[in-house]
Amino acid sequence: MNLETAKKLNEAGFPDQLYITKRKLAELGVHVVGEEEYYCPTLSELIKACGKPFMALYRNDDDSGWTAFKMGDKLIDMDLCVGPSPEEAVANLWIALNKK
């Protein structure tokens, strides 16, 4: 996951975990920029966080990346649910579902 998506997740309130050392953070996939830390959840953590609205994850036919789909009656802009990796597509879906 890129740093920009990790920041967006953090700003949107994604439930993260607190770690003690920067070395441990790096081992766990956390981007550390100066004193700021951004947790990068795994694909399974992202899917779990989306909950029941998460329906499917597809590789785009044109190899442009991935799209995460939701179910239910809450409408969101599908352009917000794409990404170059499965993690980023589902992260963008979580962000779209949790916009305040």
C-alpha positions as a Python dict, from the first residue, in 0.01 Angstrom:
ca = {
    (1, 'M'): (0, 0, 0),
    (2, 'N'): (132, 344, -80),
    (3, 'L'): (184, 612, 182),
    (4, 'E'): (-94, 836, 48),
    (5, 'T'): (-357, 564, 91),
    (6, 'A'): (-224, 484, 440),
    (7, 'K'): (-261, 852, 532),
    (8, 'K'): (-617, 861, 395),
    (9, 'L'): (-708, 554, 603),
    (10, 'N'): (-561, 718, 911),
    (11, 'E'): (-744, 1047, 847),
    (12, 'A'): (-1073, 859, 791),
    (13, 'G'): (-1034, 689, 1130),
    (14, 'F'): (-932, 336, 1031),
    (15, 'P'): (-892, 137, 1354),
    (16, 'D'): (-519, 83, 1387),
    (17, 'Q'): (-288, -64, 1644),
    (18, 'L'): (-22, 106, 1851),
    (19, 'Y'): (334, -21, 1826),
    (20, 'I'): (629, 78, 2038),
    (21, 'T'): (939, 98, 1821),
    (22, 'K'): (994, 227, 1469),
    (23, 'R'): (1180, -95, 1386),
    (24, 'K'): (879, -300, 1493),
    (25, 'L'): (656, -64, 1294),
    (26, 'A'): (861, -127, 980),
    (27, 'E'): (841, -504, 1035),
    (28, 'L'): (463, -477, 1061),
    (29, 'G'): (421, -272, 743),
    (30, 'V'): (379, 70, 901),
    (31, 'H'): (506, 370, 708),
    (32, 'V'): (713, 592, 934),
    (33, 'V'): (769, 949, 812),
    (34, 'G'): (957, 1159, 1065),
    (35, 'E'): (750, 1135, 1380),
    (36, 'E'): (431, 1042, 1193),
    (37, 'E'): (328, 678, 1168),
    (38, 'Y'): (68, 530, 934),
    (39, 'Y'): (-54, 176, 975),
    (40, 'C'): (-89, -29, 655),
    (41, 'P'): (-346, -299, 720),
    (42, 'T'): (-337, -633, 545),
    (43, 'L'): (-595, -725, 283),
    (44, 'S'): (-779, -949, 528),
    (45, 'E'): (-789, -668, 789),
    (46, 'L'): (-932, -430, 530),
    (47, 'I'): (-1200, -677, 418),
    (48, 'K'): (-1295, -747, 780),
    (49, 'A'): (-1313, -374, 854),
    (50, 'C'): (-1550, -320, 558),
    (51, 'G'): (-1786, -574, 712),
    (52, 'K'): (-2101, -692, 538),
    (53, 'P'): (-2099, -417, 273),
    (54, 'F'): (-1790, -582, 117),
    (55, 'M'): (-1901, -809, -166),
    (56, 'A'): (-1613, -884, -403),
    (57, 'L'): (-1272, -789, -534),
    (58, 'Y'): (-1195, -812, -906),
    (59, 'R'): (-891, -758, -1120),
    (60, 'N'): (-984, -510, -1392),
    (61, 'D'): (-1002, -660, -1742),
    (62, 'D'): (-765, -399, -1883),
    (63, 'D'): (-496, -474, -1618),
    (64, 'S'): (-534, -119, -1485),
    (65, 'G'): (-563, -246, -1127),
    (66, 'W'): (-836, -374, -899),
    (67, 'T'): (-1192, -280, -804),
    (68, 'A'): (-1363, -355, -472),
    (69, 'F'): (-1741, -395, -481),
    (70, 'K'): (-2000, -349, -209),
    (71, 'M'): (-2351, -472, -157),
    (72, 'G'): (-2645, -297, 1),
    (73, 'D'): (-2841, 16, -66),
    (74, 'K'): (-2579, 276, 33),
    (75, 'L'): (-2464, 435, -293),
    (76, 'I'): (-2099, 526, -344),
    (77, 'D'): (-1897, 638, -645),
    (78, 'M'): (-1737, 322, -784),
    (79, 'D'): (-1442, 527, -913),
    (80, 'L'): (-1344, 565, -547),
    (81, 'C'): (-1311, 188, -503),
    (82, 'V'): (-1027, 117, -741),
    (83, 'G'): (-655, 85, -684),
    (84, 'P'): (-334, -54, -833),
    (85, 'S'): (-334, -336, -575),
    (86, 'P'): (-607, -537, -400),
    (87, 'E'): (-518, -367, -70),
    (88, 'E'): (-555, -19, -213),
    (89, 'A'): (-888, -99, -381),
    (90, 'V'): (-1037, -233, -56),
    (91, 'A'): (-881, 53, 143),
    (92, 'N'): (-1052, 298, -93),
    (93, 'L'): (-1380, 109, -49),
    (94, 'W'): (-1346, 134, 331),
    (95, 'I'): (-1276, 508, 303),
    (96, 'A'): (-1579, 557, 75),
    (97, 'L'): (-1803, 360, 312),
    (98, 'N'): (-1683, 561, 613),
    (99, 'K'): (-1692, 915, 476),
    (100, 'K'): (-1831, 1149, 737),
}
